[in-house]
Amino acid sequence: MHISRALATALIAGPLTAAVKSQLKIYNTFMH
């Protein structure tokens, strides 16, 4: 149960973190 929850969290957090990083990169590009 805990393993599948951790796996689901990783599957969600991975792309989510990548999306946030790309958004920050775009934001920084427009700010500077």
GULO-313588 format. One record per residue: chain; z, x, y of N, C-alpha, C in turn. Coordinates in Angstrom, 2 decimals, m for minus. Atoms other than C-alpha are relative to their C-alpha. Example, Ala and Ser with C-alpha at 12.3 -4.5 7.8 and 13.67 -1.06 7.14 Angstrom:
# GULO-313588
- A; 0.00; 0.89; m1.19; 7.80; 12.30; m4.50; 0.00; 0.90; 1.20
- A; m0.06; m0.82; m1.19; 7.14; 13.67; m1.06; 0.73; m0.77; 1.09
END
This chain:
# GULO-313588
- A; 0.00; 0.84; m1.20; 0.00; 0.00; 0.00; 0.00; 0.88; 1.25
- A; m0.09; m0.88; m1.17; 1.01; 2.73; 2.45; m1.23; 0.89; 0.11
- A; 1.16; m0.88; m0.01; m1.90; 4.92; 1.41; m1.22; m0.72; 0.56
- A; 1.16; 0.75; m0.48; m4.48; 2.21; 2.03; 0.14; m0.31; 1.49
- A; m0.23; 0.26; m1.43; m2.87; 1.43; 5.38; m0.33; 1.24; 0.81
- A; 0.27; m1.27; m0.69; m3.05; 5.09; 6.38; m1.51; 0.26; 0.02
- A; 1.44; m0.21; 0.09; m6.66; 5.21; 5.20; m0.73; m0.90; 1.01
- A; 0.60; 0.95; m0.94; m7.55; 2.11; 7.22; 0.23; 0.47; 1.43
- A; m0.32; m0.50; m1.34; m5.79; 3.58; 10.26; m0.91; 1.17; 0.36
- A; 0.86; m1.16; m0.24; m7.77; 6.81; 9.89; m1.44; m0.44; 0.26
- A; 1.38; 0.48; m0.16; m11.06; 4.91; 9.52; m0.20; m0.66; 1.34
- A; 0.09; 0.67; m1.30; m10.30; 2.92; 12.67; 0.19; 1.01; 1.13
- A; m0.37; m0.94; m1.06; m8.72; 5.72; 14.72; m1.08; 1.07; 0.21
- A; 1.03; m1.03; m0.11; m11.50; 8.23; 13.98; m1.09; m0.35; 1.00
- A; 1.06; 0.43; m0.93; m14.41; 6.38; 15.62; 0.56; m0.40; 1.36
- A; m0.59; 0.44; m1.26; m12.05; 4.96; 18.25; 0.28; 1.21; 0.89
- A; m0.28; m1.22; m0.75; m10.93; 8.46; 19.29; m1.29; 0.62; 0.52
- A; 1.29; m0.56; m0.40; m14.54; 9.63; 19.37; m0.58; m0.78; 1.17
- A; 0.51; 0.85; m1.07; m15.48; 6.66; 21.56; 0.74; 0.28; 1.31
- A; m0.81; m0.27; m1.19; m12.61; 7.34; 23.96; m0.37; 1.35; 0.60
- A; 0.37; m1.34; m0.48; m13.54; 11.03; 24.18; m1.36; m0.03; 0.70
- A; 1.32; 0.09; m0.62; m17.17; 10.19; 24.93; 0.07; m0.74; 1.33
- A; m0.19; 0.75; m1.24; m16.06; 7.66; 27.56; 0.61; 0.90; 1.07
- A; m0.63; m0.92; m0.94; m13.83; 10.28; 29.18; m0.99; 1.03; 0.49
- A; 1.01; m1.00; m0.38; m16.70; 12.77; 29.15; m0.95; m0.60; 1.03
- A; 0.89; 0.69; m0.95; m18.96; 10.25; 30.91; 0.72; m0.20; 1.32
- A; m0.80; 0.26; m1.21; m16.17; 9.37; 33.35; 0.14; 1.28; 0.83
- A; m0.16; m1.28; m0.70; m15.55; 13.03; 34.19; m1.32; 0.44; 0.63
- A; 1.31; m0.38; m0.52; m19.29; 13.59; 34.65; m0.30; m0.74; 1.30
- A; 0.27; 0.79; m1.20; m19.53; 10.77; 37.18; 0.97; 0.35; 1.13
- A; m0.99; m0.35; m1.02; m16.33; 11.83; 38.97; m0.36; 1.32; 0.67
- A; 0.37; m1.29; m0.56; m17.57; 15.40; 39.41; m1.51; 0.03; 0.23
END
